[in-house]
Amino acid sequence: MQRVSDEPKVVVMSYIKALDEQDYQLAGKYLNDNVKIQGPDGESFRRPKEFVEMLSRYQGKYDIKKSFVDGHDVCLFYDLKAPNTKAVFMCSWYQVNNGRIVSIRTVFDPRQFS
């Protein structure tokens, strides 16, 4: 049986696995209906469906470098590799509540996707 303190990391890593496997429907199930998502250029999403649809266009693969967990917060450092692009180093801060991701804040150099 997993410890309750492990739950946020399990949720986030399950979400990442679903994205890596391009199972975007499953990935969306890990996001709270009112998830707050912020990117480096101030862009934001409030609906899981529109965010997952955007991610599906990139079809990125995650290469996790390091993870940190503090209560309901999970922070990942990773390279994201999408077809026809160089790997982009990113950091995402996930907040998990009741088994679902309620907030994602990601920082990276957006020029890599221009």
Buried (B, 14 or more C-beta within 10 A) or exposed (E): EEEEEEBBBBBBBBBBBBBBEEEBEBBBEBBBEEBBBBBBEEEEBEBBEEBBEEBBEBBBBBEEEEBEBEEBBBBBEBBBBBEEEEBBBBBBBBBBEEEBBBBBBBEBEEEBEE
